[in-house]
Amino acid sequence: MSPQIEPLLLDDTLKVILDLQDQWRKAGWVPIRLNDYPSFADTPQWRAQLRDVNKVGAAYWRAGDKYQLMLLAHRFKDNRRPTEERYLITLGIHRSRGVQ
């Protein structure tokens, strides 16, 4: 599910993602699979990865043993704004199948 109706600029995308991660952390969610999928951060490395049209940024979170969440962000070609870099955020949530 993408909660967006418009693709965002990179700065706005990172602002939304970092805010979501802060809310999840405060609510007791923890990042998982960190070796392969570290949490998003506003760093040159993350910005470069997101700008690469062949890559997707991904992070995974868990709420106890009840739910897991997948957070994705990727560059999106917006034909209405062909000269701008735009991004989509996608969320997936499902019941957890145990601790990872």
MODELLER restraints for C-alpha pairs under 7 A, 6 or more apart:
rsr = mdl.restraints
at = mdl.atoms
rsr.add(forms.Gaussian(group=physical.xy_distance, feature=features.Distance(at['CA:1:A'], at['CA:90:A']), mean=5.54, stdev=0.5))
rsr.add(forms.Gaussian(group=physical.xy_distance, feature=features.Distance(at['CA:1:A'], at['CA:91:A']), mean=5.43, stdev=0.5))
rsr.add(forms.Gaussian(group=physical.xy_distance, feature=features.Distance(at['CA:1:A'], at['CA:92:A']), mean=6.27, stdev=0.5))
rsr.add(forms.Gaussian(group=physical.xy_distance, feature=features.Distance(at['CA:2:A'], at['CA:89:A']), mean=5.83, stdev=0.5))
rsr.add(forms.Gaussian(group=physical.xy_distance, feature=features.Distance(at['CA:2:A'], at['CA:90:A']), mean=4.29, stdev=0.5))
rsr.add(forms.Gaussian(group=physical.xy_distance, feature=features.Distance(at['CA:2:A'], at['CA:91:A']), mean=6.12, stdev=0.5))
rsr.add(forms.Gaussian(group=physical.xy_distance, feature=features.Distance(at['CA:3:A'], at['CA:90:A']), mean=6.84, stdev=0.5))
rsr.add(forms.Gaussian(group=physical.xy_distance, feature=features.Distance(at['CA:7:A'], at['CA:86:A']), mean=5.34, stdev=0.5))
rsr.add(forms.Gaussian(group=physical.xy_distance, feature=features.Distance(at['CA:7:A'], at['CA:87:A']), mean=5.05, stdev=0.5))
rsr.add(forms.Gaussian(group=physical.xy_distance, feature=features.Distance(at['CA:7:A'], at['CA:88:A']), mean=5.20, stdev=0.5))
rsr.add(forms.Gaussian(group=physical.xy_distance, feature=features.Distance(at['CA:8:A'], at['CA:86:A']), mean=5.11, stdev=0.5))
rsr.add(forms.Gaussian(group=physical.xy_distance, feature=features.Distance(at['CA:8:A'], at['CA:87:A']), mean=5.08, stdev=0.5))
rsr.add(forms.Gaussian(group=physical.xy_distance, feature=features.Distance(at['CA:8:A'], at['CA:88:A']), mean=6.59, stdev=0.5))
rsr.add(forms.Gaussian(group=physical.xy_distance, feature=features.Distance(at['CA:9:A'], at['CA:85:A']), mean=6.21, stdev=0.5))
rsr.add(forms.Gaussian(group=physical.xy_distance, feature=features.Distance(at['CA:9:A'], at['CA:86:A']), mean=4.87, stdev=0.5))
rsr.add(forms.Gaussian(group=physical.xy_distance, feature=features.Distance(at['CA:9:A'], at['CA:87:A']), mean=6.19, stdev=0.5))
rsr.add(forms.Gaussian(group=physical.xy_distance, feature=features.Distance(at['CA:10:A'], at['CA:86:A']), mean=6.56, stdev=0.5))
rsr.add(forms.Gaussian(group=physical.xy_distance, feature=features.Distance(at['CA:10:A'], at['CA:87:A']), mean=6.46, stdev=0.5))
rsr.add(forms.Gaussian(group=physical.xy_distance, feature=features.Distance(at['CA:13:A'], at['CA:87:A']), mean=6.64, stdev=0.5))
rsr.add(forms.Gaussian(group=physical.xy_distance, feature=features.Distance(at['CA:14:A'], at['CA:42:A']), mean=6.63, stdev=0.5))
rsr.add(forms.Gaussian(group=physical.xy_distance, feature=features.Distance(at['CA:18:A'], at['CA:40:A']), mean=6.87, stdev=0.5))
rsr.add(forms.Gaussian(group=physical.xy_distance, feature=features.Distance(at['CA:18:A'], at['CA:41:A']), mean=6.90, stdev=0.5))
rsr.add(forms.Gaussian(group=physical.xy_distance, feature=features.Distance(at['CA:28:A'], at['CA:63:A']), mean=6.61, stdev=0.5))
rsr.add(forms.Gaussian(group=physical.xy_distance, feature=features.Distance(at['CA:29:A'], at['CA:61:A']), mean=6.31, stdev=0.5))
rsr.add(forms.Gaussian(group=physical.xy_distance, feature=features.Distance(at['CA:29:A'], at['CA:62:A']), mean=5.38, stdev=0.5))
rsr.add(forms.Gaussian(group=physical.xy_distance, feature=features.Distance(at['CA:29:A'], at['CA:63:A']), mean=4.50, stdev=0.5))
rsr.add(forms.Gaussian(group=physical.xy_distance, feature=features.Distance(at['CA:30:A'], at['CA:61:A']), mean=5.42, stdev=0.5))
rsr.add(forms.Gaussian(group=physical.xy_distance, feature=features.Distance(at['CA:30:A'], at['CA:62:A']), mean=5.37, stdev=0.5))
rsr.add(forms.Gaussian(group=physical.xy_distance, feature=features.Distance(at['CA:30:A'], at['CA:63:A']), mean=6.59, stdev=0.5))
rsr.add(forms.Gaussian(group=physical.xy_distance, feature=features.Distance(at['CA:31:A'], at['CA:39:A']), mean=6.73, stdev=0.5))
rsr.add(forms.Gaussian(group=physical.xy_distance, feature=features.Distance(at['CA:31:A'], at['CA:60:A']), mean=5.77, stdev=0.5))
rsr.add(forms.Gaussian(group=physical.xy_distance, feature=features.Distance(at['CA:31:A'], at['CA:61:A']), mean=4.21, stdev=0.5))
rsr.add(forms.Gaussian(group=physical.xy_distance, feature=features.Distance(at['CA:31:A'], at['CA:62:A']), mean=6.29, stdev=0.5))
rsr.add(forms.Gaussian(group=physical.xy_distance, feature=features.Distance(at['CA:32:A'], at['CA:60:A']), mean=5.48, stdev=0.5))
rsr.add(forms.Gaussian(group=physical.xy_distance, feature=features.Distance(at['CA:32:A'], at['CA:61:A']), mean=5.38, stdev=0.5))
rsr.add(forms.Gaussian(group=physical.xy_distance, feature=features.Distance(at['CA:32:A'], at['CA:62:A']), mean=6.62, stdev=0.5))
rsr.add(forms.Gaussian(group=physical.xy_distance, feature=features.Distance(at['CA:33:A'], at['CA:60:A']), mean=6.57, stdev=0.5))
rsr.add(forms.Gaussian(group=physical.xy_distance, feature=features.Distance(at['CA:37:A'], at['CA:58:A']), mean=5.98, stdev=0.5))
rsr.add(forms.Gaussian(group=physical.xy_distance, feature=features.Distance(at['CA:37:A'], at['CA:59:A']), mean=5.15, stdev=0.5))
rsr.add(forms.Gaussian(group=physical.xy_distance, feature=features.Distance(at['CA:37:A'], at['CA:60:A']), mean=6.97, stdev=0.5))
rsr.add(forms.Gaussian(group=physical.xy_distance, feature=features.Distance(at['CA:38:A'], at['CA:59:A']), mean=5.99, stdev=0.5))
rsr.add(forms.Gaussian(group=physical.xy_distance, feature=features.Distance(at['CA:39:A'], at['CA:59:A']), mean=5.23, stdev=0.5))
rsr.add(forms.Gaussian(group=physical.xy_distance, feature=features.Distance(at['CA:40:A'], at['CA:59:A']), mean=6.75, stdev=0.5))
rsr.add(forms.Gaussian(group=physical.xy_distance, feature=features.Distance(at['CA:49:A'], at['CA:55:A']), mean=6.41, stdev=0.5))
rsr.add(forms.Gaussian(group=physical.xy_distance, feature=features.Distance(at['CA:49:A'], at['CA:57:A']), mean=6.92, stdev=0.5))
rsr.add(forms.Gaussian(group=physical.xy_distance, feature=features.Distance(at['CA:50:A'], at['CA:56:A']), mean=6.46, stdev=0.5))
rsr.add(forms.Gaussian(group=physical.xy_distance, feature=features.Distance(at['CA:50:A'], at['CA:57:A']), mean=6.12, stdev=0.5))
rsr.add(forms.Gaussian(group=physical.xy_distance, feature=features.Distance(at['CA:50:A'], at['CA:74:A']), mean=5.89, stdev=0.5))
rsr.add(forms.Gaussian(group=physical.xy_distance, feature=features.Distance(at['CA:50:A'], at['CA:75:A']), mean=6.34, stdev=0.5))
rsr.add(forms.Gaussian(group=physical.xy_distance, feature=features.Distance(at['CA:51:A'], at['CA:75:A']), mean=6.30, stdev=0.5))
rsr.add(forms.Gaussian(group=physical.xy_distance, feature=features.Distance(at['CA:53:A'], at['CA:75:A']), mean=5.75, stdev=0.5))
rsr.add(forms.Gaussian(group=physical.xy_distance, feature=features.Distance(at['CA:56:A'], at['CA:72:A']), mean=6.70, stdev=0.5))
rsr.add(forms.Gaussian(group=physical.xy_distance, feature=features.Distance(at['CA:56:A'], at['CA:73:A']), mean=5.94, stdev=0.5))
rsr.add(forms.Gaussian(group=physical.xy_distance, feature=features.Distance(at['CA:56:A'], at['CA:74:A']), mean=4.89, stdev=0.5))
rsr.add(forms.Gaussian(group=physical.xy_distance, feature=features.Distance(at['CA:57:A'], at['CA:72:A']), mean=5.48, stdev=0.5))
rsr.add(forms.Gaussian(group=physical.xy_distance, feature=features.Distance(at['CA:57:A'], at['CA:73:A']), mean=5.09, stdev=0.5))
rsr.add(forms.Gaussian(group=physical.xy_distance, feature=features.Distance(at['CA:57:A'], at['CA:74:A']), mean=6.21, stdev=0.5))
rsr.add(forms.Gaussian(group=physical.xy_distance, feature=features.Distance(at['CA:58:A'], at['CA:71:A']), mean=5.58, stdev=0.5))
rsr.add(forms.Gaussian(group=physical.xy_distance, feature=features.Distance(at['CA:58:A'], at['CA:72:A']), mean=4.51, stdev=0.5))
rsr.add(forms.Gaussian(group=physical.xy_distance, feature=features.Distance(at['CA:58:A'], at['CA:73:A']), mean=6.62, stdev=0.5))
rsr.add(forms.Gaussian(group=physical.xy_distance, feature=features.Distance(at['CA:59:A'], at['CA:70:A']), mean=5.99, stdev=0.5))
rsr.add(forms.Gaussian(group=physical.xy_distance, feature=features.Distance(at['CA:59:A'], at['CA:71:A']), mean=5.22, stdev=0.5))
rsr.add(forms.Gaussian(group=physical.xy_distance, feature=features.Distance(at['CA:59:A'], at['CA:72:A']), mean=6.67, stdev=0.5))
rsr.add(forms.Gaussian(group=physical.xy_distance, feature=features.Distance(at['CA:60:A'], at['CA:69:A']), mean=5.60, stdev=0.5))
rsr.add(forms.Gaussian(group=physical.xy_distance, feature=features.Distance(at['CA:60:A'], at['CA:70:A']), mean=4.67, stdev=0.5))
rsr.add(forms.Gaussian(group=physical.xy_distance, feature=features.Distance(at['CA:60:A'], at['CA:71:A']), mean=6.21, stdev=0.5))
rsr.add(forms.Gaussian(group=physical.xy_distance, feature=features.Distance(at['CA:61:A'], at['CA:68:A']), mean=5.62, stdev=0.5))
rsr.add(forms.Gaussian(group=physical.xy_distance, feature=features.Distance(at['CA:61:A'], at['CA:69:A']), mean=5.03, stdev=0.5))
rsr.add(forms.Gaussian(group=physical.xy_distance, feature=features.Distance(at['CA:61:A'], at['CA:70:A']), mean=6.59, stdev=0.5))
rsr.add(forms.Gaussian(group=physical.xy_distance, feature=features.Distance(at['CA:62:A'], at['CA:68:A']), mean=4.34, stdev=0.5))
rsr.add(forms.Gaussian(group=physical.xy_distance, feature=features.Distance(at['CA:62:A'], at['CA:69:A']), mean=6.20, stdev=0.5))
rsr.add(forms.Gaussian(group=physical.xy_distance, feature=features.Distance(at['CA:65:A'], at['CA:96:A']), mean=5.81, stdev=0.5))
rsr.add(forms.Gaussian(group=physical.xy_distance, feature=features.Distance(at['CA:65:A'], at['CA:98:A']), mean=5.83, stdev=0.5))
rsr.add(forms.Gaussian(group=physical.xy_distance, feature=features.Distance(at['CA:65:A'], at['CA:99:A']), mean=6.32, stdev=0.5))
rsr.add(forms.Gaussian(group=physical.xy_distance, feature=features.Distance(at['CA:66:A'], at['CA:95:A']), mean=5.62, stdev=0.5))
rsr.add(forms.Gaussian(group=physical.xy_distance, feature=features.Distance(at['CA:66:A'], at['CA:96:A']), mean=5.06, stdev=0.5))
rsr.add(forms.Gaussian(group=physical.xy_distance, feature=features.Distance(at['CA:67:A'], at['CA:93:A']), mean=6.91, stdev=0.5))
rsr.add(forms.Gaussian(group=physical.xy_distance, feature=features.Distance(at['CA:67:A'], at['CA:94:A']), mean=5.62, stdev=0.5))
rsr.add(forms.Gaussian(group=physical.xy_distance, feature=features.Distance(at['CA:67:A'], at['CA:95:A']), mean=4.35, stdev=0.5))
rsr.add(forms.Gaussian(group=physical.xy_distance, feature=features.Distance(at['CA:67:A'], at['CA:96:A']), mean=4.51, stdev=0.5))
rsr.add(forms.Gaussian(group=physical.xy_distance, feature=features.Distance(at['CA:68:A'], at['CA:93:A']), mean=5.73, stdev=0.5))
rsr.add(forms.Gaussian(group=physical.xy_distance, feature=features.Distance(at['CA:68:A'], at['CA:94:A']), mean=5.56, stdev=0.5))
rsr.add(forms.Gaussian(group=physical.xy_distance, feature=features.Distance(at['CA:68:A'], at['CA:95:A']), mean=6.16, stdev=0.5))
rsr.add(forms.Gaussian(group=physical.xy_distance, feature=features.Distance(at['CA:68:A'], at['CA:96:A']), mean=5.40, stdev=0.5))
rsr.add(forms.Gaussian(group=physical.xy_distance, feature=features.Distance(at['CA:69:A'], at['CA:92:A']), mean=5.59, stdev=0.5))
rsr.add(forms.Gaussian(group=physical.xy_distance, feature=features.Distance(at['CA:69:A'], at['CA:93:A']), mean=4.38, stdev=0.5))
rsr.add(forms.Gaussian(group=physical.xy_distance, feature=features.Distance(at['CA:69:A'], at['CA:94:A']), mean=6.59, stdev=0.5))
rsr.add(forms.Gaussian(group=physical.xy_distance, feature=features.Distance(at['CA:70:A'], at['CA:91:A']), mean=5.68, stdev=0.5))
rsr.add(forms.Gaussian(group=physical.xy_distance, feature=features.Distance(at['CA:70:A'], at['CA:92:A']), mean=4.94, stdev=0.5))
rsr.add(forms.Gaussian(group=physical.xy_distance, feature=features.Distance(at['CA:70:A'], at['CA:93:A']), mean=6.32, stdev=0.5))
rsr.add(forms.Gaussian(group=physical.xy_distance, feature=features.Distance(at['CA:71:A'], at['CA:90:A']), mean=5.91, stdev=0.5))
rsr.add(forms.Gaussian(group=physical.xy_distance, feature=features.Distance(at['CA:71:A'], at['CA:91:A']), mean=4.84, stdev=0.5))
rsr.add(forms.Gaussian(group=physical.xy_distance, feature=features.Distance(at['CA:71:A'], at['CA:92:A']), mean=6.64, stdev=0.5))
rsr.add(forms.Gaussian(group=physical.xy_distance, feature=features.Distance(at['CA:72:A'], at['CA:89:A']), mean=5.65, stdev=0.5))
rsr.add(forms.Gaussian(group=physical.xy_distance, feature=features.Distance(at['CA:72:A'], at['CA:90:A']), mean=4.99, stdev=0.5))
rsr.add(forms.Gaussian(group=physical.xy_distance, feature=features.Distance(at['CA:72:A'], at['CA:91:A']), mean=6.42, stdev=0.5))
rsr.add(forms.Gaussian(group=physical.xy_distance, feature=features.Distance(at['CA:73:A'], at['CA:87:A']), mean=6.67, stdev=0.5))
rsr.add(forms.Gaussian(group=physical.xy_distance, feature=features.Distance(at['CA:73:A'], at['CA:88:A']), mean=5.56, stdev=0.5))
rsr.add(forms.Gaussian(group=physical.xy_distance, feature=features.Distance(at['CA:73:A'], at['CA:89:A']), mean=4.48, stdev=0.5))
rsr.add(forms.Gaussian(group=physical.xy_distance, feature=features.Distance(at['CA:73:A'], at['CA:90:A']), mean=6.25, stdev=0.5))
rsr.add(forms.Gaussian(group=physical.xy_distance, feature=features.Distance(at['CA:74:A'], at['CA:87:A']), mean=5.46, stdev=0.5))
rsr.add(forms.Gaussian(group=physical.xy_distance, feature=features.Distance(at['CA:74:A'], at['CA:88:A']), mean=5.67, stdev=0.5))
rsr.add(forms.Gaussian(group=physical.xy_distance, feature=features.Distance(at['CA:74:A'], at['CA:89:A']), mean=6.91, stdev=0.5))
rsr.add(forms.Gaussian(group=physical.xy_distance, feature=features.Distance(at['CA:75:A'], at['CA:85:A']), mean=6.96, stdev=0.5))
rsr.add(forms.Gaussian(group=physical.xy_distance, feature=features.Distance(at['CA:75:A'], at['CA:86:A']), mean=5.78, stdev=0.5))
rsr.add(forms.Gaussian(group=physical.xy_distance, feature=features.Distance(at['CA:75:A'], at['CA:87:A']), mean=4.40, stdev=0.5))
rsr.add(forms.Gaussian(group=physical.xy_distance, feature=features.Distance(at['CA:75:A'], at['CA:88:A']), mean=6.55, stdev=0.5))
rsr.add(forms.Gaussian(group=physical.xy_distance, feature=features.Distance(at['CA:76:A'], at['CA:86:A']), mean=5.36, stdev=0.5))
rsr.add(forms.Gaussian(group=physical.xy_distance, feature=features.Distance(at['CA:76:A'], at['CA:87:A']), mean=5.03, stdev=0.5))
rsr.add(forms.Gaussian(group=physical.xy_distance, feature=features.Distance(at['CA:76:A'], at['CA:88:A']), mean=6.32, stdev=0.5))
rsr.add(forms.Gaussian(group=physical.xy_distance, feature=features.Distance(at['CA:77:A'], at['CA:86:A']), mean=6.57, stdev=0.5))
rsr.add(forms.Gaussian(group=physical.xy_distance, feature=features.Distance(at['CA:78:A'], at['CA:86:A']), mean=6.66, stdev=0.5))
